[in-house]
Amino acid sequence: MFEQFASDNYAGICSEVMEYLARANAGYAKAYGEDDWTQRAADLFREIFETDCEVFFVFNGTAANSLALGTLCRSYHSIICHELAHVETDECGAPERFTHGAKMLVGQGPQAKLSPASIESLVTKRCDLHYPKPKAVSLTQATELGTLYSIEELQAIREVCDRYQLRLHMDGARFANAVAAMKVCPAEITWRSGVDVLCFGGTKNGTAIGEAILFFDRALAEDFEYHCKQAGQLASKMRYVSAQMLGLLETGAWLNNAAHANRCAAYLETQLADFPELRFIAPRQANGVFIDMPPLLIEALREKGWHFYTFIGEGGARLMCAWNSTFERIDEFVQDVKTEMARLQVS
Ligand SMILES: *Cc1c(COP(=O)(O)O)cnc(C)c1O
C-alpha cells in the first residue's frame, strides 16, 4: 500500500473544492479572470484579511513567490531570507530570474526562523555600491521546519525592515496551517505586522492547483497582471483556479483542513515522543514533525512502504500531515517504528 508522510501536496483535492469545481464547470464564464468566481474569491480574501488588498491567482508557489519578489526588487537589489527558505533552496533560482538578477542573501536563526540580528548583520555588512543593495526580506509562515513566527517575532522583524527600508514578503505555502495553529486573525500576522505581500497557498491545503498573491500595499501591484501574463501564469480558464480557492475560503475548509493536518501532526509527535532514541529537530507547531531517526530505521520503514523526505541534514526525517491524514494510519506508522526499533536493537 502506498502510504506517505512525504508532503501535504501528495494529498488530493478535498470534497469542498471538488464541489466548487463542479459548479464552476457549469456553462460559460468570461476568461482571464473576468469571471464571477475570480471576483468572489478576491472579495472574500479582502473580507477575511479585513483590508482592501489587491488579489491575483497563479498556478503554483514558485511563480507566486518569484513574481511577488519581482515587484519588490530591481536587478541590483538583494533579498534576505533564511538559509532553509524554499525561495533559496527549492525554486531553482526562479526568484533571481524574475527579479532579473537580484541576489538572495541567506541569513540564519533557530528553527528555520530568520532572526532580526541576522537580517541586520546582512544589511550593515556593506553599504558601498559593490554590494547588492538589500531591498526585501522573505519569511515563510509556517516555516520549512514546521515552526511559526509569533506576532512579536514578526514585529521585531518589521522594525528592522523599517530601519533599513526593506519590503517584507511572506511565503504562505502553509499560511492556513499557521492561522489555524495560532488562532489569530489573518490580518494580525500579515499586514498588521508589516507584511507587504503574501503568497497564500492553496495546493497543500486541498486544491489541485492555485496560489493567491495578496498585495497589502496596493501600489506594489501596479502592472502585476502583465507580469503574470508574461510569465505564463495568467490562466485563461481562471475560474478553475479561483473557484477552488473560493471553495476553500467560503466553506471554511481552509481552516478545517489546516486544523486537521495540525492535529494529526500533534498526535504523531506525541506518539513518537515515547521513543527516547528519537530526537525532535524542531518543536511541532504546524502540520509537520521533524525528527532524527537512525539510518537503519529509515531504511526499514521505507522497505515497509512508508514515504517521507530526509533532506533535513543527517538523518533528519520530515513527516508531513495533510487534510486527509488519518489517525489510524499514524498508529500503523508508529507501530512499524516500534517493531523496527525493537528488531534493530536486538540485531
Ligand atoms: C510547497 C511550497 C511552495 C510552493 O511550491 P510549488 O511547488 O512551486 O507550488 C513554496 N514555499 C514553500 C515553503 C513550500 O513548502
The ligand as a MOL file (V3000), in Angstrom:
LIG
                    3D

  0  0  0     0  0            999 V3000
M  V30 BEGIN CTAB
M  V30 COUNTS 15 15 0 0 0
M  V30 BEGIN ATOM
M  V30 1 C 5.3590 23.8670 -1.4530 0
M  V30 2 C 5.9980 25.1500 -1.1280 0
M  V30 3 C 5.9780 26.2160 -2.0370 0
M  V30 4 C 5.3570 26.1140 -3.4140 0
M  V30 5 O 5.9530 25.2180 -4.2340 0
M  V30 6 P 5.4340 24.9140 -5.7240 0
M  V30 7 O 5.8670 23.5200 -5.9500 0
M  V30 8 O 6.1130 25.8660 -6.6240 0
M  V30 9 O 3.9640 25.1080 -5.7440 0
M  V30 10 C 6.5230 27.4210 -1.6390 0
M  V30 11 N 7.0680 27.5710 -0.4240 0
M  V30 12 C 7.1110 26.5810 0.4790 0
M  V30 13 C 7.6980 26.8200 1.8230 0
M  V30 14 C 6.5930 25.3280 0.1480 0
M  V30 15 O 6.6410 24.3410 1.0370 0
M  V30 END ATOM
M  V30 BEGIN BOND
M  V30 1 1 1 2
M  V30 2 1 2 3
M  V30 3 2 2 14
M  V30 4 1 3 4
M  V30 5 2 3 10
M  V30 6 1 4 5
M  V30 7 1 5 6
M  V30 8 2 6 7
M  V30 9 1 6 8
M  V30 10 1 6 9
M  V30 11 1 10 11
M  V30 12 2 11 12
M  V30 13 1 12 13
M  V30 14 1 12 14
M  V30 15 1 14 15
M  V30 END BOND
M  V30 END CTAB
M  END
